[in-house]
Amino acid sequence: MSDIEAKIRSAWIGRISGCQLGKPIERMSMRDGHSALHDYLSDVGPLPLRDYVGYKEGYDIQKECCRGFLTRSEPDDDINYSFLALLMLEEHGRDLSTSDVARAWLKRLPAAQTFTAERAAYKVLMERGKEWFPENGNAGFDLSACSDNPYNDWIGAQIRADVYGWVCPGNPELAARLVTEDASLSHRGDGVYGAVFVAVLGALLMTHTPAEALRTAKTYLPEDSGAIIAVELAESLLADPEGGARIRAHYQGMSPVHTLNNLAIVVWALFSNLDDFSAAIGDAVAAGLDTDCNGATVGGLWGLQSSDIPDHWIVPWQGRVGLSLAGYDELALDELVGRTVTLAKSL
């Protein structure tokens, strides 16, 4: 197995496992807050969180994603967007444009599988796009109108970013350009910067040490952006066991699905636990906010710098990856890895 293949396989495993860890408690975290999340995790135990979440009757929890019930990776928008990025890059390669992304959404992405900024952008596409736009026509309007929405600095673009880094090993410039084409359909400002940071960091982790990758990825963020402040806040809290609480306190009152507070959680959990996959995704998820998104992003990035992911994360979902995209309801991990490796080599 080549080094690129090993890293990409580990990144897919890490992203899927982290997503499934955070998925059953996502609604609880966002709607009821961290106190309710902590109480539930303490009840089903054990803490610190180092395995899939336990299940208890009487809570709004997705049982299929819980410890002892997981038989496949259940469909989730975080994994939908990763595979959709792969499909788009297979078709368009380096020439991927925002128009291509918009067409792919209309053809492959069910409207009910979109949220906040993506749903707002989707609505504009449906209302203003020309009839034959999905069939490779002209949109008929300025696509920047799609990102003129109240959620354009929330987390949606950041969760669509990972694969753009994986397929650009050692080429952060290309990763940044490709992810910007995607992110700009629905996001602006820090919403785009968070996506760029994740993609660039991924491209660099393929070929650099984590310290080098982090240092260089920061240079892709504007000096006056909220994104650079979030990353540097996380850096100041590395190895602090109360880092998650301090980040939540710093961003008190901010939406739990905003880019900035979740970006800080990702950087803190990942770089505090570079030698321990279970701790990295466990701490990211237990910190609250957008649990499945942060678990997925941390898991994927962690996998790029190491293949040492314990079997208890991998075995339960049996290499079965559920999707909810038009034409795709489940794929095998091996197929995802093989296609991603082929794309990375061709780019």
C-alpha positions in Angstrom: 0.0 0.0 0.0 1.4 3.4 -1.0 1.7 6.2 1.6 -1.0 8.2 -0.2 -3.4 5.2 -0.1 -2.7 4.5 3.6 -3.3 8.2 4.5 -6.5 8.4 2.5 -7.8 5.1 3.8 -7.2 6.3 7.4 -8.8 9.7 6.6 -12.0 8.1 5.4 -12.1 5.7 8.4 -11.4 8.6 10.7 -14.0 10.9 9.2 -16.7 8.2 9.1 -16.0 7.0 12.6 -15.9 10.5 14.0 -19.2 11.4 12.3 -20.9 8.3 13.7 -19.6 9.1 17.2 -21.2 12.5 17.2 -24.3 11.8 15.1 -26.6 10.3 17.8 -26.2 13.2 20.1 -26.1 16.1 17.6 -29.7 17.2 18.2 -29.3 17.0 22.0 -26.1 19.1 21.9 -27.5 21.8 19.6 -31.0 22.1 21.1 -30.6 21.3 24.8 -27.0 22.5 25.3 -23.8 21.2 26.7 -25.1 20.5 30.2 -27.7 18.1 28.9 -25.1 16.5 26.6 -22.7 16.0 29.5 -25.4 14.5 31.7 -26.4 12.0 29.1 -22.8 11.0 28.3 -22.1 10.6 32.0 -25.2 8.5 32.4 -24.5 6.0 29.6 -20.7 6.2 30.2 -17.9 6.0 30.4 -16.3 9.4 30.3 -13.9 10.5 29.0 -15.6 9.5 25.7 -13.4 7.0 24.0 -15.9 4.7 22.3 -19.2 5.0 20.5 -22.0 6.6 22.5 -24.2 4.3 24.6 -28.0 4.2 24.1 -30.7 4.8 26.7 -34.4 4.8 26.1 -36.4 8.0 26.5 -34.0 10.3 24.7 -34.0 11.7 21.2 -31.1 9.6 20.2 -30.4 7.8 16.9 -30.1 4.2 18.2 -28.5 2.9 15.0 -25.4 4.9 15.6 -24.9 3.9 19.2 -22.5 1.4 20.8 -23.8 -2.1 20.3 -26.3 -1.2 17.6 -24.0 0.2 14.8 -23.9 -2.1 11.8 -23.0 0.4 9.1 -22.2 4.1 8.8 -25.7 5.7 8.8 -26.3 8.4 6.2 -25.3 11.9 7.2 -24.8 15.2 5.4 -21.1 15.3 6.4 -20.4 12.1 4.5 -22.8 13.0 1.6 -20.8 16.2 1.0 -17.5 14.3 1.1 -18.6 11.8 -1.6 -20.3 14.6 -3.6 -16.9 16.4 -3.7 -15.3 13.2 -5.0 -18.0 12.9 -7.7 -17.5 16.5 -8.8 -13.8 16.3 -8.9 -13.9 13.0 -10.9 -16.0 14.8 -13.5 -14.3 18.3 -13.5 -10.9 17.9 -12.0 -8.9 21.1 -11.6 -11.5 23.0 -13.6 -14.3 22.6 -11.0 -16.3 25.8 -10.8 -19.0 27.1 -8.5 -21.5 26.5 -11.4 -20.5 22.9 -11.5 -21.1 22.6 -7.7 -24.6 24.2 -8.1 -25.5 21.7 -10.9 -24.3 18.8 -8.8 -26.4 19.9 -5.9 -29.5 20.1 -8.1 -28.9 16.7 -9.7 -27.6 14.7 -6.7 -28.4 16.4 -3.4 -32.0 16.2 -2.0 -33.3 19.5 -0.8 -34.3 17.9 2.6 -30.7 16.8 3.1 -29.5 20.5 3.2 -29.6 22.8 6.2 -29.2 26.5 6.9 -26.9 28.1 4.3 -27.1 25.2 1.9 -30.9 25.1 2.0 -31.0 28.9 1.5 -28.7 28.6 -1.5 -30.7 25.7 -2.8 -33.9 27.7 -2.6 -32.3 30.5 -4.7 -31.1 28.0 -7.3 -34.6 26.6 -7.6 -36.3 30.0 -7.7 -33.9 31.9 -10.1 -32.1 29.2 -12.1 -32.9 28.7 -15.7 -34.8 25.5 -16.5 -31.9 23.7 -18.2 -29.2 24.8 -15.8 -28.8 21.4 -14.2 -28.2 19.9 -17.7 -25.1 22.0 -18.2 -26.8 25.2 -19.1 -26.3 28.8 -17.9 -27.7 29.6 -14.4 -29.3 32.8 -15.8 -28.3 34.9 -12.7 -25.3 35.8 -10.6 -24.6 32.7 -8.4 -23.2 35.0 -5.7 -26.9 35.7 -4.8 -27.0 32.2 -3.3 -24.5 33.1 -0.6 -26.5 36.2 0.4 -28.1 34.5 3.3 -28.1 34.9 7.1 -26.2 31.6 7.6 -23.2 32.3 5.3 -20.6 32.2 8.1 -22.0 29.0 9.7 -20.4 25.6 9.5 -21.8 24.2 6.3 -18.9 25.0 4.0 -16.4 23.8 6.5 -17.9 20.3 6.6 -17.7 20.1 2.8 -14.0 20.8 2.7 -12.1 17.6 3.7 -11.8 15.8 0.4 -10.3 18.8 -1.4 -7.3 18.5 0.9 -7.0 14.7 0.6 -6.7 14.8 -3.2 -4.1 17.6 -3.2 -1.2 16.1 -1.2 1.4 18.8 -0.7 -0.5 21.3 -2.9 -2.4 23.6 -0.6 -2.8 26.2 -3.3 -4.9 23.9 -5.4 -6.8 22.7 -2.4 -7.6 26.3 -1.4 -8.8 27.1 -4.9 -11.0 24.1 -5.3 -12.7 24.4 -1.9 -13.3 28.1 -2.5 -15.3 27.2 -5.6 -17.4 24.9 -3.6 -17.8 27.0 -0.4 -18.6 30.2 -2.3 -21.9 28.8 -3.5 -23.5 29.2 0.0 -20.9 31.0 2.2 -18.9 34.2 2.5 -16.2 35.5 4.8 -15.4 33.3 7.8 -17.7 30.6 6.4 -15.3 30.3 3.4 -12.2 30.8 5.4 -13.0 27.9 7.7 -13.4 25.6 4.7 -10.2 26.8 3.2 -8.3 26.2 6.5 -9.6 22.6 6.7 -8.8 21.8 3.1 -5.3 23.4 3.2 -4.5 21.7 6.5 -5.5 18.4 5.0 -3.3 18.9 1.9 -0.4 19.8 4.2 -0.8 16.9 6.6 -0.4 14.5 3.7 3.3 15.7 3.4 4.3 17.7 6.4 4.5 17.3 10.1 1.4 18.5 12.0 3.3 21.5 13.4 4.4 22.6 9.9 1.0 22.0 8.5 -0.7 24.1 11.1 1.8 26.9 10.8 1.4 27.1 7.0 -2.4 26.6 7.0 -2.7 29.7 9.2 -1.1 31.8 6.4 -4.2 31.1 4.2 -6.4 33.0 6.7 -6.7 36.8 6.5 -5.0 38.4 9.5 -8.2 40.3 10.5 -10.6 37.3 10.2 -12.5 35.6 12.9 -11.1 32.3 11.6 -7.5 33.1 12.5 -8.6 34.3 16.0 -10.5 31.0 16.4 -7.4 28.9 15.4 -5.1 30.9 17.7 -7.5 30.7 20.6 -7.4 26.9 20.2 -3.6 26.9 20.0 -3.5 28.8 23.3 -5.6 26.0 24.9 -3.7 22.9 23.6 -3.5 20.1 26.2 -5.9 22.1 28.5 -8.5 19.6 29.5 -10.9 22.5 30.0 -10.3 23.8 26.4 -13.7 22.9 25.2 -15.4 24.7 28.0 -13.2 27.8 27.5 -14.0 27.8 23.8 -17.8 27.6 24.5 -17.4 30.4 27.0 -15.5 32.6 24.6 -18.2 32.2 22.0 -21.1 32.3 24.4 -24.3 33.3 22.5 -23.0 32.2 19.1 -25.0 29.6 17.2 -23.8 26.1 17.9 -23.4 25.5 14.2 -21.3 28.6 13.5 -17.9 28.2 11.8 -15.8 29.9 14.4 -16.6 28.2 17.6 -16.6 24.8 15.9 -13.3 25.5 14.1 -11.7 26.3 17.5 -13.0 23.0 18.9 -11.6 21.1 15.9 -8.1 22.6 16.2 -8.0 22.2 20.0 -9.2 18.5 20.0 -7.0 17.5 17.1 -3.7 19.1 18.1 -4.1 18.2 21.7 -4.3 14.5 20.8 -2.1 13.9 17.9 -1.0 10.5 19.3 -4.5 9.3 20.3 -7.3 9.0 17.8 -9.9 8.0 20.4 -9.1 11.1 22.5 -9.1 13.4 19.5 -12.6 12.5 18.3 -13.9 11.8 21.8 -12.9 15.2 23.1 -14.2 17.0 20.0 -17.6 15.4 20.4 -17.8 15.7 24.2 -17.0 19.4 23.9 -20.5 19.8 22.3 -21.7 22.3 19.7 -21.9 20.5 16.3 -20.9 17.1 17.5 -21.0 15.0 14.3 -19.4 17.7 12.1 -16.5 18.2 14.5 -16.0 14.4 15.1 -15.9 13.9 11.4 -13.5 16.8 10.6 -11.1 15.9 13.5 -11.3 12.2 12.6 -10.4 12.8 8.9 -7.6 15.2 9.7 -6.2 12.9 12.3 -6.1 10.0 9.9 -3.9 12.0 7.5 -1.1 12.0 9.9 -1.4 8.4 11.3 -3.0 5.1 10.4 -3.2 3.9 14.0 -7.0 3.9 14.4 -8.1 1.3 17.0 -10.3 -1.5 15.6 -13.2 -0.8 18.0 -14.0 2.3 15.8 -13.7 0.4 12.5 -15.2 -3.0 13.0 -18.8 -2.0 14.0 -19.7 -0.4 10.6 -18.2 -3.2 8.6 -16.9 -1.0 5.7 -20.5 -0.1 4.8 -21.0 3.7 4.2 -24.5 4.9 4.0 -25.4 7.8 1.7 -28.6 9.8 0.9 -27.8 11.1 -2.5 -29.6 10.6 -5.7 -28.4 7.3 -7.2 -26.4 6.3 -4.1 -27.6 4.7 -0.9 -24.5 2.8 0.2 -20.9 2.3 -0.9 -18.1 0.2 0.3 -15.1 1.8 2.1 -12.7 0.1 -0.3 -14.4 1.8 -3.3 -14.3 5.2 -1.7 -10.6 4.8 -0.9 -9.8 3.5 -4.4 -11.6 6.3 -6.2 -10.1 8.9 -3.9 -6.5 7.6 -4.4 -7.0 7.5 -8.2 -8.2 11.1 -8.1 -5.3 12.3 -5.9 -2.8 10.8 -8.3 -4.5 12.3 -11.4 -4.7 15.8 -9.9 
